[in-house]
Amino acid sequence: MESTKIGIEVKRLGAIDYQKAWDLQKSTVDLRLKGEARDRLILCEHNHVYTFGKSADQNNLLINDVFLKNIGAQKFEIERGGDITYHGPGQLVGYPILNLHELGIGVKRYVDLLEESLIVTLEKFGIQTTRIDSLTGIWLVDGPPRKIAAIGIKVSRGITMHGFALNVNTDLSYFNHIVPCGITDKSVTSMEKELGKTLDFEHVTQVYETVFQEILYS
């Protein structure tokens, strides 16, 4: 599904293989650099996959390749920042391909806005979240700190790629096989776990799309 508003094109891809989405990101970045495409927000889900950022510690994957295959998961080393993270069904993954020069913002401001888009979206579902100094992602802090969304980006020549992963109805057991983002003393959570019910994934996606466009392009 596609929708277009001033400044940005949104592509909702549904469930898509990680490699295909990664290839699409790279081809879109090339077009954006050439001025042959507008800003684009890719929203999707992936099959079970673990991705390593440029600074990842391989030891933060706690299982071997045989176990990885047995649980139906893949692994990729990619060019975003950060350590290891998990993507899977029930998780909303967003890849904004944006020209920061045209938006008139720097990398830090972009990350702040990306975080804000997640915080505002979660607030609309009654989930209060925040940032934690020196830690990436979006956190719940009413009780033990727990991460509900991860962020990892790459910016080259002012064009962004990679983005965020929001745990909606995610099977959190897959996080047991890693040290998420290299953080050993904090847990992960999902909207489903916090609210005690399964959410309409398409509705969450639509709400996020609207919030993202309001925050980045208002």
URKARA-V606529 format. One record per pair of residues at least 24 apart in sequence whose ideal C-beta (glycine too) atoms are under 6 Angstrom apart, sorted by sequence separation. I is the first residue (numbers start at 0). J is the second residue. If there is no record, write none. Layout:
i:j
I:J
I:J
This chain:
i:j
47:71
59:83
47:72
48:73
49:74
50:75
51:76
50:77
52:79
55:82
15:43
17:45
52:80
55:83
8:37
52:81
168:197
14:44
52:82
7:38
8:39
9:40
10:41
11:42
12:43
17:48
117:148
167:198
6:38
51:83
7:40
167:200
49:83
50:84
49:85
167:203
48:86
47:87
45:86
144:185
145:186
146:187
147:188
145:188
44:88
106:154
43:92
42:93
41:94
40:95
39:96
100:157
99:157
38:97
98:157
98:158
97:159
95:159
96:160
31:96
84:149
95:162
126:193
28:96
94:162
27:96
93:162
24:94
81:151
93:163
80:151
79:151
92:164
79:152
79:153
90:164
91:165
78:153
90:166
91:167
86:164
89:167
89:168
90:169
89:169
79:161
123:206
87:173
120:206
120:207
85:173
85:174
120:210
119:210
83:177
116:210
116:211
82:180
116:214
52:151
82:181
115:214
112:214
112:215
91:204
62:176
61:176
60:177
59:177
59:178
59:181
32:158
31:158
28:158
28:160
24:160
42:204
9:208
4:212
6:216
